[in-house]
Amino acid sequence: MTELRRFLVWFGGKDLADDLVQETFFKAWRARGKFRGDSSDKTWLIAIAKNVAIDSFRKRKPTQPILEPVSSEGTSYELRELIEVATMSMTAEKRSCFVLFYKLGFSIKEISVLENVPEGTIKSRLHAARDEFTKYLKKLGVEHG
């Protein structure tokens, strides 16, 4: 499932994505009898993936990358790296909403079901994540144009 891997790349970082995908499918296989069908298969797998990624982060010490401001001549690769770092600087709740909405195109209602919180909470998290994201990039010298 391409969306699952993309979610894990954006949620957990590309270095861990393959391991997280494997762990997600392993946990889904073990829990297949518990799937009630209240949501789609895709939503169920993304929920498992999110929990797998969060568990992975709890087990290791976070490292804060040291970045220099980027010149306006930055390559698209550098900008992608900065976007990944900015996304990773968010809390798990904000990052999950941000990635699901902006990167994977989930609706607010779908995210609400996935996160098991009201739609208003999702809207609030998205707003906060968007503000945090733009402030972080501005701090590094990346301006939205």
C-alpha positions in Angstrom: 0.0 0.0 0.0 1.7 3.1 -1.3 -0.2 5.5 0.9 0.8 3.6 4.0 4.5 3.9 3.2 4.1 7.6 2.3 2.4 8.2 5.6 5.2 6.5 7.5 7.9 8.4 5.5 6.2 11.7 6.4 5.2 10.7 9.9 8.3 8.8 10.9 11.1 9.7 8.5 12.4 7.9 5.5 15.2 6.1 7.4 12.7 4.1 9.4 9.8 3.8 6.9 10.6 0.3 5.6 10.9 -1.1 9.1 7.7 0.6 10.2 5.8 -0.7 7.2 6.9 -4.2 8.0 6.0 -3.8 11.7 2.6 -2.4 10.7 1.7 -5.3 8.5 2.9 -7.7 11.1 0.7 -6.1 13.7 -2.2 -5.9 11.3 -1.8 -9.6 10.5 -1.8 -10.5 14.2 -4.9 -8.3 14.9 -6.9 -9.3 11.7 -9.5 -11.1 13.8 -10.1 -7.9 15.8 -11.0 -5.7 12.8 -14.6 -4.8 13.3 -15.2 -3.1 10.0 -16.2 0.2 11.6 -13.7 1.9 9.2 -12.1 1.1 5.9 -9.2 -1.2 5.6 -7.0 1.8 4.7 -8.0 3.8 7.7 -7.4 0.7 10.0 -3.9 0.2 8.6 -3.0 3.9 8.9 -4.2 3.8 12.6 -1.9 0.8 13.2 0.9 2.5 11.4 0.6 5.7 13.4 0.7 3.7 16.7 3.7 1.7 15.4 5.5 5.0 14.6 4.7 6.5 17.9 5.9 3.4 19.8 9.1 3.5 17.8 9.7 7.1 18.8 9.1 6.4 22.4 11.8 3.7 22.3 14.6 5.9 21.0 15.9 9.2 22.1 14.9 12.1 19.8 17.7 14.1 18.1 17.2 17.7 17.1 18.9 18.4 13.8 21.1 21.4 13.5 20.3 23.3 10.3 21.7 26.4 8.7 19.4 28.8 7.0 18.9 27.9 3.3 19.7 30.2 0.5 17.1 31.0 -2.2 19.1 28.8 -4.6 18.4 25.7 -2.5 17.7 22.5 -4.6 14.4 20.8 -4.5 16.1 18.0 -2.6 17.2 20.4 0.2 13.7 21.9 0.3 12.2 18.4 0.7 14.6 17.7 3.5 13.6 20.9 5.2 9.9 20.1 4.8 10.6 16.7 6.4 12.5 18.2 9.3 9.7 20.8 9.8 7.1 18.1 9.8 9.1 16.0 12.2 9.3 18.9 14.7 5.6 18.8 15.3 3.9 16.8 18.0 2.6 13.4 16.9 -1.0 14.6 17.0 -0.3 17.6 14.8 2.0 15.7 12.4 -0.5 13.0 11.9 -3.3 15.4 11.0 -0.9 17.5 8.8 0.4 14.5 6.8 -3.0 12.8 6.4 -4.7 16.0 5.2 -2.0 17.7 3.2 0.1 14.9 1.9 -2.3 12.0 1.6 -5.6 13.9 0.9 -7.7 12.5 3.7 -10.8 14.5 4.6 -11.3 16.1 8.0 -14.1 13.6 8.6 -11.8 10.6 7.8 -9.1 12.0 10.0 -11.6 12.5 12.8 -12.6 8.8 12.5 -9.0 7.7 12.4 -7.9 9.8 15.4 -11.2 9.2 17.3 -11.6 12.9 18.1 -14.2 15.4 17.0 -13.8 17.2 13.6 -13.4 20.5 15.4 -10.3 19.1 17.2 -8.9 18.0 13.8 -9.5 21.5 12.4 -7.7 23.0 15.4 -4.8 20.6 15.1 -4.5 21.4 11.4 -4.5 25.1 12.0 -1.8 24.8 14.7 0.3 22.5 12.6 0.1 24.8 9.6 1.2 27.7 11.7 4.0 25.7 13.3 5.1 24.5 9.9 5.4 27.9 8.3 7.1 29.5 11.4 9.7 26.7 11.4 10.5 27.1 7.7 10.7 30.9 8.1 13.1 30.4 11.0 15.3 28.4 8.6 15.1 31.1 5.9 12.5 29.5 3.7 9.8 32.0 2.7 6.5 31.1 1.2 6.1 33.0 -2.1 
